[in-house]
Amino acid sequence: MKAISSLWLIVSLVVLPCTLNMENGWCCLFIMCNVVASFLLSFASILLVRNGFGMDANKIIIGNIMLLIPGVALTNSLRDVVSGDTMSGLLRFLEAVILAMAIAAGYILASFVMGGVAL
């Protein structure tokens, strides 16, 4: 079963760039693209684990969502604040926090739609 979970993680690494590329298509806001990407990855992970293609949906979802977390933006915002660009740093920090909340919203939406993650 660990091999199936690993296989699903590899498949999701292919799906993630495709969902984030929706910004060029019908998805006009970068934040909405992250909500949709988080929702699709979480929904697919829960669905496949419930059908026997994996062992633990939580670990698969965490592995997928960690790729979306804006770590560089948070680091750059703190660097800007330390270097004296307080306004730029605060704006970057706020953008990163809003992006993280959008990712969480996609996961929560998928969890509600599927009736929870726990089997």
All heavy atoms as an XYZ file, in Angstrom:
878
protein
N       0.805     -1.202      0.000
C       0.000      0.000      0.000
C       0.853      1.274      0.000
O       0.422      2.284     -0.508
C      -0.912      0.013      1.226
C      -2.128     -0.856      1.062
S      -3.037     -0.358     -0.382
C      -4.655     -0.522      0.156
N       2.055      1.187      0.587
C       2.911      2.374      0.568
C       3.316      2.723     -0.854
O       3.492      3.878     -1.187
C       4.143      2.153      1.435
C       3.863      2.217      2.907
C       5.136      2.147      3.703
C       4.825      2.259      5.179
N       6.024      2.253      5.995
N       3.465      1.703     -1.681
C       3.823      1.952     -3.077
C       2.701      2.691     -3.801
O       2.957      3.579     -4.622
C       4.137      0.646     -3.783
N       1.462      2.357     -3.480
C       0.318      3.030     -4.111
C       0.252      4.478     -3.646
O      -0.017      5.382     -4.440
C      -0.980      2.270     -3.812
C      -0.934      0.899     -4.482
C      -2.189      3.059     -4.278
C      -2.093      0.002     -4.148
N       0.516      4.743     -2.349
C       0.533      6.123     -1.857
C       1.633      6.918     -2.537
O       1.442      8.083     -2.904
C       0.733      6.143     -0.342
O      -0.376      5.608      0.309
N       2.789      6.298     -2.708
C       3.891      6.981     -3.391
C       3.550      7.241     -4.848
O       3.873      8.298     -5.385
C       5.166      6.137     -3.303
O       5.521      5.930     -1.971
N       2.884      6.284     -5.478
C       2.471      6.465     -6.869
C       1.480      7.620     -6.993
O       1.570      8.436     -7.909
C       1.865      5.173     -7.408
C       1.411      5.199     -8.860
C       2.598      5.411     -9.775
C       0.684      3.916     -9.207
N       0.540      7.720     -6.052
C      -0.429      8.815     -6.081
C       0.268     10.154     -5.884
O      -0.095     11.158     -6.488
C      -1.524      8.601     -5.058
C      -2.368      9.810     -4.897
C      -2.583     10.499     -3.757
C      -3.089     10.515     -5.908
N      -3.387     11.581     -4.003
C      -3.705     11.604     -5.318
C      -3.257     10.319     -7.275
C      -4.491     12.502     -6.033
C      -4.032     11.215     -7.977
C      -4.637     12.282     -7.356
N       1.288     10.192     -5.027
C       2.036     11.434     -4.833
C       2.724     11.851     -6.131
O       2.708     13.020     -6.502
C       3.056     11.267     -3.711
C       3.919     12.490     -3.417
C       3.059     13.645     -2.960
C       4.971     12.162     -2.400
N       3.281     10.907     -6.850
C       3.940     11.218     -8.125
C       2.919     11.721     -9.145
O       3.162     12.689     -9.866
C       4.701      9.986     -8.644
C       5.894      9.703     -7.729
C       5.167     10.192    -10.076
C       6.574      8.389     -7.988
N       1.748     11.095     -9.189
C       0.698     11.541    -10.108
C       0.253     12.955     -9.748
O       0.049     13.806    -10.621
C      -0.495     10.556    -10.092
C      -1.696     11.140    -10.803
C      -0.092      9.245    -10.716
N       0.134     13.241     -8.449
C      -0.304     14.576     -8.047
C       0.750     15.634     -8.368
O       0.423     16.794     -8.583
C      -0.660     14.602     -6.567
O       0.479     14.347     -5.790
N       2.013     15.252     -8.395
C       3.053     16.201     -8.788
C       2.928     16.582    -10.256
O       3.365     17.650    -10.664
C       4.440     15.620     -8.511
C       4.835     15.512     -7.050
C       6.179     14.817     -6.918
C       4.858     16.859     -6.389
N       2.300     15.737    -11.031
C       2.029     16.064    -12.428
C       0.770     16.923    -12.527
O       0.687     17.843    -13.336
C       1.886     14.775    -13.267
C       1.437     15.087    -14.670
C       3.194     14.014    -13.271
N      -0.218     16.668    -11.666
C      -1.487     17.400    -11.693
C      -1.306     18.821    -11.182
O      -1.925     19.756    -11.693
C      -2.553     16.652    -10.867
C      -3.810     17.485    -10.682
C      -2.880     15.329    -11.515
N      -0.450     19.015    -10.185
C      -0.285     20.328     -9.565
C       0.115     21.420    -10.548
O      -0.530     22.470    -10.583
C       0.717     20.245     -8.414
C       1.002     21.535     -7.669
C      -0.259     22.010     -6.965
C       2.108     21.341     -6.679
N       1.132     21.229    -11.381
C       1.451     22.303    -12.336
C       0.316     22.579    -13.316
O       0.121     23.714    -13.741
C       2.682     21.785    -13.069
C       3.271     20.776    -12.187
C       2.136     20.165    -11.424
N      -0.451     21.557    -13.650
C      -1.576     21.759    -14.569
C      -2.654     22.617    -13.925
O      -3.245     23.474    -14.567
C      -2.172     20.422    -14.995
S      -1.027     19.425    -15.950
N      -2.915     22.399    -12.631
C      -3.944     23.196    -11.964
C      -3.469     24.620    -11.722
O      -4.254     25.550    -11.791
C      -4.356     22.549    -10.627
O      -3.204     22.405     -9.803
C      -5.024     21.222    -10.854
N      -2.183     24.797    -11.444
C      -1.679     26.148    -11.239
C      -1.579     26.921    -12.546
O      -1.538     28.136    -12.545
C      -0.309     26.109    -10.558
C      -0.335     25.731     -9.092
C       1.082     25.693     -8.552
C      -1.181     26.682     -8.290
N      -1.554     26.231    -13.675
C      -1.487     26.884    -14.978
C      -2.849     27.410    -15.410
O      -2.964     28.023    -16.455
C      -0.928     25.919    -16.024
C      -0.442     26.630    -17.258
O      -0.162     27.825    -17.214
N      -0.348     25.913    -18.347
N      -3.879     27.207    -14.599
C      -5.208     27.702    -14.952
C      -5.270     29.223    -14.948
O      -6.225     29.797    -15.420
C      -6.251     27.140    -13.981
C      -6.550     25.686    -14.202
S      -7.911     25.120    -13.191
C      -7.189     25.131    -11.579
N      -4.241     29.862    -14.401
C      -4.216     31.314    -14.390
C      -4.250     31.872    -15.812
O      -4.789     32.942    -16.058
C      -2.976     31.807    -13.651
C      -2.953     33.295    -13.464
C      -1.776     33.729    -12.619
O      -0.990     32.885    -12.175
O      -1.657     34.935    -12.409
N      -3.694     31.156    -16.753
C      -3.703     31.602    -18.145
C      -5.032     31.327    -18.831
O      -5.304     31.868    -19.884
C      -2.574     30.913    -18.923
C      -1.215     31.291    -18.386
O      -1.041     32.372    -17.848
N      -0.262     30.391    -18.503
N      -5.824     30.459    -18.247
C      -7.106     30.092    -18.853
C      -8.271     30.783    -18.164
O      -8.342     31.999    -18.089
N      -9.182     29.989    -17.613
C     -10.419     30.528    -17.067
C     -10.269     31.073    -15.658
O     -11.107     31.801    -15.186
C     -11.512     29.464    -17.096
C     -11.171     28.225    -16.342
C     -10.527     27.140    -16.823
C     -11.433     27.952    -14.973
N     -10.364     26.197    -15.862
C     -10.929     26.665    -14.710
C     -12.045     28.662    -13.956
C     -11.016     26.078    -13.456
C     -12.136     28.070    -12.706
C     -11.629     26.797    -12.471
N      -9.210     30.721    -14.974
C      -9.030     31.182    -13.595
C      -8.270     32.502    -13.631
O      -7.117     32.545    -14.002
C      -8.265     30.120    -12.808
S      -8.243     30.423    -11.051
N      -8.922     33.581    -13.238
C      -8.337     34.900    -13.435
C      -7.555     35.406    -12.225
O      -6.677     36.234    -12.374
C      -9.410     35.905    -13.822
S     -10.706     36.068    -12.596
N      -7.840     34.946    -11.024
C      -7.134     35.406     -9.844
C      -6.175     34.335     -9.352
O      -6.531     33.161     -9.267
C      -8.117     35.737     -8.717
C      -9.059     36.898     -8.965
C     -10.054     37.015     -7.819
C      -8.275     38.187     -9.088
N      -4.966     34.752     -9.012
C      -3.977     33.799     -8.531
C      -4.439     33.130     -7.247
O      -4.192     31.940     -7.034
C      -2.636     34.510     -8.322
C      -1.533     33.593     -7.899
C      -1.040     32.648     -8.787
C      -1.009     33.668     -6.633
C      -0.025     31.796     -8.407
C       0.010     32.816     -6.246
C       0.505     31.885     -7.129
N      -5.132     33.871     -6.397
C      -5.637     33.304     -5.148
C      -6.689     32.244     -5.442
O      -6.684     31.162     -4.839
C      -6.182     34.414     -4.235
C      -5.013     35.278     -3.757
C      -6.954     33.841     -3.064
C      -5.408     36.484     -2.969
N      -7.578     32.504     -6.390
C      -8.591     31.511     -6.743
C      -7.944     30.276     -7.374
O      -8.428     29.157     -7.181
C      -9.635     32.108     -7.681
C     -10.613     33.020     -6.996
S     -11.458     32.256     -5.590
C     -12.335     30.941     -6.401
N      -6.884     30.468     -8.105
C      -6.175     29.318     -8.686
C      -5.625     28.422     -7.579
O      -5.659     27.195     -7.694
C      -5.033     29.781     -9.572
S      -5.566     30.455    -11.139
N      -5.137     29.013     -6.499
C      -4.634     28.218     -5.391
C      -5.758     27.533     -4.633
O      -5.590     26.411     -4.160
C      -3.794     29.079     -4.455
C      -2.404     29.274     -4.996
O      -1.671     28.317     -5.161
N      -2.057     30.500     -5.297
N      -6.911     28.181     -4.515
C      -8.070     27.528     -3.892
C      -8.477     26.320     -4.725
O      -8.717     25.228     -4.195
C      -9.248     28.516     -3.727
C     -10.514     27.790     -3.298
C      -8.916     29.608     -2.746
N      -8.549     26.500     -6.033
C      -8.953     25.414     -6.930
C      -7.914     24.290     -6.907
O      -8.273     23.107     -6.844
C      -9.171     25.944     -8.366
C      -9.358     24.816     -9.351
C     -10.366     26.876     -8.397
N      -6.629     24.632     -6.932
C      -5.579     23.605     -6.909
C      -5.624     22.823     -5.608
O      -5.548     21.583     -5.613
C      -4.213     24.259     -7.089
N      -5.777     23.510     -4.494
C      -5.861     22.836     -3.200
C      -7.100     21.955     -3.124
O      -7.049     20.827     -2.625
C      -5.874     23.879     -2.084
O      -6.034     23.268     -0.838
N      -8.225     22.467     -3.629
C      -9.458     21.679     -3.624
C      -9.311     20.419     -4.473
O      -9.660     19.321     -4.033
C     -10.633     22.516     -4.138
C     -11.888     21.720     -4.325
C     -12.665     21.391     -3.237
C     -12.276     21.280     -5.578
C     -13.821     20.638     -3.389
C     -13.418     20.537     -5.757
C     -14.199     20.213     -4.653
N      -8.792     20.564     -5.690
C      -8.669     19.412     -6.586
C      -7.720     18.359     -6.033
O      -8.018     17.157     -6.086
C      -8.210     19.866     -7.969
C      -9.228     20.640     -8.801
C      -8.603     21.102    -10.099
C     -10.459     19.805     -9.062
N      -6.586     18.783     -5.493
C      -5.635     17.820     -4.951
C      -6.188     17.128     -3.711
O      -6.050     15.912     -3.559
C      -4.314     18.517     -4.637
C      -3.534     18.982     -5.849
C      -2.350     19.832     -5.430
C      -3.066     17.806     -6.666
N      -6.847     17.872     -2.837
C      -7.427     17.273     -1.634
C      -8.580     16.351     -1.983
O      -8.694     15.249     -1.442
C      -7.894     18.365     -0.674
O      -6.822     19.182     -0.297
N      -9.434     16.792     -2.880
C     -10.589     15.989     -3.292
C     -10.134     14.676     -3.922
O     -10.624     13.593     -3.587
C     -11.448     16.785     -4.278
C     -12.676     16.076     -4.740
C     -13.813     16.065     -3.951
C     -12.713     15.419     -5.957
C     -14.964     15.414     -4.370
C     -13.835     14.763     -6.393
C     -14.976     14.759     -5.592
N      -9.170     14.761     -4.830
C      -8.680     13.559     -5.500
C      -7.978     12.629     -4.516
O      -8.125     11.401     -4.608
C      -7.738     13.945     -6.640
N      -7.232     13.179     -3.568
C      -6.543     12.343     -2.582
C      -7.540     11.591     -1.717
O      -7.395     10.379     -1.505
C      -5.645     13.205     -1.695
O      -4.652     13.829     -2.447
N      -8.552     12.287     -1.219
C      -9.554     11.634     -0.374
C     -10.313     10.588     -1.175
O     -10.546      9.467     -0.704
C     -10.521     12.686      0.218
C      -9.778     13.633      1.152
C     -11.663     12.002      0.963
C     -10.582     14.852      1.559
N     -10.685     10.923     -2.393
C     -11.438      9.992     -3.231
C     -10.638      8.728     -3.524
O     -11.168      7.608     -3.409
C     -11.831     10.693     -4.531
C     -12.701      9.894     -5.494
C     -14.084      9.703     -4.894
C     -12.796     10.617     -6.819
N      -9.376      8.877     -3.873
C      -8.566      7.711     -4.200
C      -8.254      6.859     -2.978
O      -8.229      5.633     -3.070
C      -7.286      8.141     -4.909
C      -7.510      8.664     -6.332
C      -6.231      9.209     -6.903
C      -8.052      7.562     -7.217
N      -8.038      7.475     -1.822
C      -7.791      6.691     -0.612
C      -9.054      5.921     -0.221
O      -8.974      4.760      0.184
C      -7.301      7.599      0.534
C      -7.344      6.878      1.869
C      -5.894      8.081      0.249
N     -10.202      6.529     -0.372
C     -11.452      5.823     -0.055
C     -11.713      4.660     -1.007
O     -12.397      3.714     -0.644
C     -12.630      6.781     -0.093
C     -12.631      7.686      1.102
C     -13.910      8.442      1.226
N     -13.833      9.295      2.401
C     -14.710     10.196      2.693
N     -15.757     10.380      1.916
N     -14.576     10.924      3.779
N     -11.179      4.724     -2.210
C     -11.340      3.635     -3.172
C     -10.197      2.631     -3.123
O     -10.111      1.758     -3.976
C     -11.486      4.192     -4.595
C     -12.815      4.860     -4.785
O     -13.829      4.412     -4.266
N     -12.818      5.960     -5.524
N      -9.305      2.766     -2.151
C      -8.255      1.781     -1.956
C      -6.929      2.098     -2.605
O      -6.019      1.273     -2.564
N      -6.772      3.259     -3.191
C      -5.509      3.634     -3.834
C      -4.675      4.492     -2.903
O      -4.410      5.659     -3.179
C      -5.767      4.389     -5.139
C      -6.409      3.556     -6.192
C      -7.746      3.720     -6.486
C      -5.679      2.607     -6.871
C      -8.344      2.957     -7.456
C      -6.269      1.834     -7.840
C      -7.613      2.005     -8.135
N      -4.257      3.947     -1.793
C      -3.458      4.676     -0.822
C      -3.851      4.301      0.585
O      -4.902      3.698      0.806
N      -2.996      4.688      1.544
C      -3.254      4.305      2.923
C      -3.764      5.456      3.770
O      -4.687      5.281      4.551
C      -1.975      3.748      3.549
C      -1.566      2.413      2.979
S      -0.002      1.813      3.625
C      -0.139      2.042      5.359
N      -3.149      6.614      3.655
C      -3.465      7.719      4.552
C      -3.642      8.999      3.744
O      -2.676      9.549      3.213
C      -2.351      7.885      5.574
C      -2.724      8.810      6.716
O      -3.887      9.248      6.770
O      -1.841      9.083      7.554
N      -4.873      9.473      3.672
C      -5.158     10.675      2.889
C      -4.492     11.908      3.488
O      -4.073     12.810      2.759
C      -6.666     10.895      2.786
N      -4.374     11.945      4.818
C      -3.771     13.116      5.455
C      -2.332     13.331      5.012
O      -1.923     14.451      4.713
C      -3.831     12.979      6.978
C      -5.229     13.100      7.501
O      -6.039     13.853      6.978
N      -5.531     12.341      8.539
N      -1.569     12.252      4.964
C      -0.162     12.380      4.563
C      -0.037     12.781      3.099
O       0.828     13.567      2.735
C       0.577     11.074      4.823
C       0.741     10.794      6.297
C       1.460      9.500      6.545
C       1.567      9.230      8.033
N       2.180      7.926      8.316
N      -0.898     12.255      2.261
C      -0.866     12.610      0.846
C      -1.242     14.078      0.657
O      -0.600     14.808     -0.098
C      -1.794     11.686      0.036
C      -1.299     10.249      0.109
C      -1.869     12.142     -1.418
C      -2.253      9.242     -0.466
N      -2.270     14.527      1.369
C      -2.715     15.919      1.256
C      -1.643     16.870      1.772
O      -1.373     17.910      1.159
C      -4.058     16.108      1.987
C      -5.160     15.363      1.246
C      -4.401     17.585      2.107
C      -6.461     15.287      1.998
N      -1.027     16.521      2.887
C       0.034     17.381      3.428
C       1.193     17.487      2.438
O       1.736     18.571      2.207
C       0.514     16.854      4.793
C      -0.555     17.084      5.853
C       1.821     17.520      5.219
C      -0.292     16.398      7.167
N       1.565     16.366      1.835
C       2.640     16.391      0.841
C       2.305     17.247     -0.357
O       3.169     17.917     -0.922
N       1.043     17.250     -0.760
C       0.632     18.067     -1.905
C       0.525     19.539     -1.549
O       0.959     20.405     -2.304
C      -0.712     17.577     -2.443
C      -0.598     16.240     -3.113
O       0.420     15.917     -3.682
N      -1.647     15.457     -3.028
N      -0.051     19.833     -0.402
C      -0.278     21.226     -0.024
C       1.031     21.933      0.321
O       1.167     23.135      0.101
C      -1.310     21.307      1.116
C      -2.693     20.977      0.556
C      -1.326     22.665      1.774
C      -3.802     21.004      1.553
N       2.019     21.198      0.811
C       3.304     21.821      1.124
C       3.962     22.429     -0.116
O       4.744     23.363     -0.009
C       4.262     20.805      1.772
C       3.897     20.469      3.198
S       3.822     21.905      4.266
C       5.515     22.350      4.360
N       3.620     21.916     -1.285
C       4.164     22.484     -2.521
C       3.534     23.840     -2.846
O       4.098     24.616     -3.618
C       3.937     21.519     -3.680
C       4.607     20.152     -3.524
C       4.161     19.227     -4.638
C       6.104     20.301     -3.497
N       2.370     24.109     -2.273
C       1.678     25.367     -2.553
C       1.995     26.475     -1.547
O       1.715     27.639     -1.809
C       0.156     25.123     -2.548
C      -0.400     24.172     -3.600
C      -1.871     23.909     -3.321
C      -0.216     24.744     -4.983
N       2.551     26.118     -0.398
C       2.778     27.081      0.680
C       3.775     28.156      0.215
O       4.833     27.845     -0.335
C       3.313     26.372      1.938
C       2.295     25.364      2.443
C       3.684     27.356      3.027
C       1.015     25.937      2.933
N       3.447     29.430      0.451
C       4.311     30.533     -0.022
C       5.480     30.813      0.917
O       5.572     31.873      1.537
C       3.347     31.714     -0.081
C       2.347     31.418      0.985
C       2.184     29.926      1.001
N       6.410     29.886      1.032
C       7.542     30.048      1.943
C       8.516     31.130      1.511
O       9.032     31.879      2.342
N       8.758     31.243      0.222
C       9.691     32.264     -0.275
C       9.123     33.658     -0.043
O       9.846     34.578      0.339
C      10.004     32.023     -1.766
C      10.848     33.135     -2.330
C      10.690     30.692     -1.951
N       7.820     33.812     -0.237
C       7.197     35.125     -0.012
C       7.283     35.532      1.454
O       7.531     36.709      1.769
C       5.747     35.090     -0.476
N       7.098     34.581      2.353
C       7.228     34.894      3.785
C       8.666     35.284      4.133
O       8.896     36.250      4.869
C       6.795     33.696      4.626
C       5.308     33.430      4.698
C       5.039     32.087      5.356
C       4.603     34.528      5.452
N       9.624     34.552      3.598
C      11.029     34.863      3.852
C      11.396     36.232      3.290
O      12.079     37.028      3.958
C      11.923     33.785      3.228
O      11.528     32.515      3.739
C      13.376     34.034      3.540
N      10.949     36.534      2.081
C      11.253     37.837      1.483
C      10.590     38.973      2.246
O      11.143     40.071      2.347
C      10.816     37.864      0.023
C      11.733     37.057     -0.856
O      12.863     36.773     -0.490
N      11.241     36.671     -2.018
N       9.400     38.739      2.784
C       8.742     39.796      3.550
C       9.518     40.116      4.819
O       9.688     41.289      5.172
C       7.307     39.399      3.886
O       7.276     38.374      4.858
N       9.998     39.086      5.498
C      10.805     39.333      6.704
C      12.123     40.008      6.358
O      12.592     40.880      7.095
C      11.050     38.023      7.440
C       9.810     37.380      8.054
C      10.156     36.035      8.674
C       9.186     38.300      9.078
N      12.714     39.643      5.226
C      13.951     40.289      4.792
C      13.716     41.771      4.499
O      14.533     42.623      4.836
C      14.493     39.593      3.548
C      15.801     40.151      3.053
C      16.129     39.524      1.743
N      14.957     39.677      0.863
C      15.018     40.090     -0.387
N      16.168     40.369     -0.923
N      13.936     40.206     -1.118
N      12.574     42.077      3.881
C      12.250     43.476      3.594
C      12.054     44.278      4.874
O      12.502     45.431      4.963
C      10.976     43.561      2.740
C      11.226     43.182      1.293
O      12.403     43.136      0.891
O      10.239     42.931      0.580
N      11.391     43.696      5.862
C      11.175     44.407      7.125
C      12.506     44.662      7.822
O      12.755     45.763      8.323
C      10.210     43.610      8.037
C      10.184     44.190      9.440
C       8.815     43.599      7.448
N      13.386     43.670      7.843
C      14.680     43.831      8.507
C      15.546     44.857      7.773
O      16.265     45.630      8.411
C      15.403     42.463      8.605
C      16.840     42.616      9.038
C      14.656     41.554      9.556
N      15.457     44.906      6.448
C      16.285     45.846      5.699
C      15.724     47.266      5.684
O      16.334     48.161      5.128
C      16.476     45.359      4.257
O      15.257     45.431      3.554
N      14.562     47.474      6.277
C      14.029     48.819      6.393
C      12.839     49.128      5.502
O      12.244     50.191      5.630
N      12.482     48.235      4.611
C      11.312     48.429      3.747
C      10.077     47.864      4.447
O       9.550     46.821      4.085
C      11.504     47.733      2.393
C      12.641     48.331      1.598
O      12.860     49.546      1.751
O      13.286     47.591      0.853
N       9.625     48.596      5.458
C       8.553     48.083      6.315
C       7.259     47.893      5.553
O       6.597     46.854      5.672
C       8.320     49.049      7.495
O       9.574     49.281      8.144
C       7.350     48.456      8.485
N       6.889     48.857      4.749
C       5.612     48.768      4.033
C       5.623     47.627      3.016
O       4.664     46.856      2.929
C       5.312     50.096      3.332
C       3.919     50.136      2.742
S       2.648     49.872      3.975
C       2.407     51.511      4.535
N       6.706     47.506      2.269
C       6.817     46.420      1.297
C       6.800     45.063      1.996
O       6.153     44.113      1.541
C       8.104     46.574      0.484
O       8.281     45.474     -0.369
N       7.505     44.961      3.108
C       7.536     43.711      3.862
C       6.176     43.336      4.411
O       5.774     42.169      4.358
N       5.452     44.312      4.932
C       4.116     44.023      5.474
C       3.140     43.625      4.372
O       2.305     42.735      4.565
C       3.583     45.233      6.235
C       4.272     45.521      7.567
C       3.727     46.806      8.182
C       4.095     44.356      8.517
N       3.257     44.264      3.214
C       2.374     43.902      2.109
C       2.675     42.490      1.588
O       1.760     41.725      1.287
C       2.477     44.927      0.988
C       1.842     46.283      1.295
C       2.119     47.268      0.178
C       0.359     46.133      1.511
N       3.941     42.146      1.481
C       4.298     40.790      1.056
C       3.853     39.756      2.076
O       3.399     38.667      1.723
C       5.803     40.668      0.839
C       6.286     41.307     -0.419
C       7.745     41.020     -0.599
N       8.306     41.889     -1.620
C       9.289     41.526     -2.409
N       9.821     40.336     -2.288
N       9.760     42.355     -3.295
N       3.993     40.098      3.357
C       3.558     39.187      4.410
C       2.051     38.982      4.357
O       1.568     37.853      4.467
C       3.971     39.721      5.783
C       3.548     38.849      6.923
C       4.235     37.676      7.187
C       2.469     39.185      7.712
C       3.849     36.855      8.236
C       2.069     38.368      8.748
C       2.769     37.203      9.014
N       1.308     40.062      4.156
C      -0.146     39.965      4.058
C      -0.557     39.138      2.848
O      -1.474     38.309      2.939
C      -0.765     41.365      3.978
C      -2.277     41.433      3.953
C      -2.858     40.852      5.224
C      -2.731     42.860      3.767
N       0.127     39.317      1.727
C      -0.171     38.520      0.538
C       0.084     37.030      0.793
O      -0.716     36.174      0.393
C       0.686     38.993     -0.633
C       0.461     38.211     -1.901
C       1.418     38.625     -3.011
O       2.337     39.412     -2.765
O       1.221     38.125     -4.137
N       1.186     36.721      1.473
C       1.501     35.321      1.771
C       0.483     34.716      2.730
O       0.086     33.555      2.568
C       2.910     35.211      2.347
N       0.029     35.484      3.701
C      -0.979     34.985      4.647
C      -2.307     34.748      3.935
O      -2.972     33.729      4.162
C      -1.133     35.962      5.833
C      -2.355     35.644      6.668
C       0.118     35.928      6.696
N      -2.701     35.670      3.076
C      -3.945     35.489      2.318
C      -3.845     34.269      1.409
O      -4.799     33.499      1.275
C      -4.283     36.766      1.523
C      -4.700     37.874      2.481
C      -5.377     36.510      0.501
C      -4.861     39.221      1.844
N      -2.695     34.061      0.806
C      -2.491     32.898     -0.050
C      -2.562     31.603      0.762
O      -3.178     30.624      0.327
C      -1.141     33.012     -0.757
C      -0.885     32.091     -1.914
C      -1.934     32.274     -2.997
C       0.496     32.375     -2.467
N      -1.982     31.596      1.957
C      -2.055     30.416      2.821
C      -3.497     30.148      3.251
O      -3.923     28.985      3.329
C      -1.152     30.604      4.034
N      -4.261     31.201      3.512
C      -5.670     31.017      3.874
C      -6.470     30.492      2.691
O      -7.401     29.694      2.873
C      -6.259     32.326      4.397
C      -5.721     32.708      5.743
S      -6.457     34.139      6.596
C      -7.122     35.146      5.370
N      -6.121     30.892      1.483
C      -6.805     30.380      0.291
C      -6.528     28.893      0.109
O      -7.421     28.117     -0.257
C      -6.363     31.165     -0.941
N      -5.292     28.480      0.368
C      -4.945     27.068      0.271
C      -5.722     26.275      1.321
O      -6.259     25.198      1.033
C      -3.424     26.879      0.429
C      -2.695     27.507     -0.768
C      -3.050     25.419      0.577
C      -1.213     27.675     -0.561
N      -5.799     26.799      2.525
C      -6.569     26.134      3.582
C      -8.050     26.073      3.225
O      -8.723     25.073      3.517
C      -6.363     26.859      4.904
N      -8.563     27.107      2.595
C      -9.975     27.117      2.204
C     -10.278     26.034      1.179
O     -11.325     25.374      1.247
C     -10.363     28.488      1.650
N      -9.378     25.812      0.250
C      -9.564     24.737     -0.726
C      -9.583     23.375     -0.074
O     -10.405     22.512     -0.402
N      -8.702     23.162      0.896
C      -8.684     21.894      1.622
C      -9.965     21.709      2.435
O     -10.567     20.633      2.439
C      -7.459     21.822      2.539
C      -7.593     20.758      3.589
C      -7.474     19.421      3.253
C      -7.859     21.080      4.910
C      -7.614     18.436      4.206
C      -8.007     20.107      5.867
C      -7.881     18.780      5.507
O      -8.031     17.812      6.454
N     -10.388     22.753      3.127
C     -11.607     22.668      3.946
C     -12.824     22.409      3.077
O     -13.684     21.604      3.435
C     -11.761     23.952      4.792
C     -10.674     24.012      5.855
C     -13.138     24.047      5.412
C     -10.572     25.338      6.570
N     -12.885     23.052      1.935
C     -14.006     22.834      1.012
C     -14.051     21.383      0.532
O     -15.108     20.754      0.522
C     -13.907     23.796     -0.170
C     -15.046     23.767     -1.172
C     -16.351     24.166     -0.502
C     -14.747     24.691     -2.325
N     -12.895     20.832      0.184
C     -12.834     19.436     -0.240
C     -13.200     18.503      0.899
O     -13.904     17.491      0.701
C     -11.444     19.093     -0.761
N     -12.786     18.835      2.103
C     -13.131     18.016      3.258
C     -14.621     18.026      3.530
O     -15.214     16.989      3.849
C     -12.366     18.524      4.484
O     -12.653     17.739      5.613
N     -15.252     19.185      3.387
C     -16.713     19.271      3.571
C     -17.459     18.491      2.478
O     -18.415     17.814      2.759
C     -17.185     20.716      3.567
C     -16.984     21.414      4.887
C     -16.664     22.753      4.904
C     -17.119     20.756      6.089
C     -16.473     23.426      6.096
C     -16.936     21.403      7.292
C     -16.604     22.748      7.300
N     -16.993     18.616      1.247
C     -17.656     17.938      0.141
C     -17.562     16.424      0.298
O     -18.534     15.698      0.049
C     -17.046     18.386     -1.215
C     -17.499     17.499     -2.353
C     -17.413     19.837     -1.500
N     -16.418     15.945      0.748
C     -16.221     14.502      0.887
C     -16.680     13.963      2.245
O     -16.574     12.774      2.495
C     -14.743     14.150      0.665
C     -14.267     14.401     -0.742
S     -15.165     13.452     -1.965
C     -14.573     11.816     -1.640
N     -17.135     14.822      3.128
C     -17.614     14.360      4.431
C     -16.507     14.087      5.434
O     -16.680     13.308      6.348
N     -15.368     14.724      5.272
C     -14.257     14.546      6.187
C     -13.162     13.690      5.587
O     -13.391     12.949      4.633
N     -12.001     13.771      6.187
C     -10.854     13.034      5.682
C     -10.768     11.651      6.320
O     -10.384     10.698      5.690
C      -9.537     13.824      5.941
C      -8.338     13.026      5.522
C      -9.591     15.131      5.199
N     -11.136     11.543      7.581
C     -11.001     10.271      8.296
C     -11.890      9.206      7.684
O     -13.008      9.475      7.244
C     -11.346     10.467      9.763
N     -11.359      8.017      7.624
C     -12.132      6.901      7.089
C     -12.945      6.351      8.208
O     -13.455      5.503      8.497
C     -11.214      5.864      6.452
C     -10.421      6.378      5.267
C      -9.413      5.344      4.833
C     -11.352      6.707      4.120
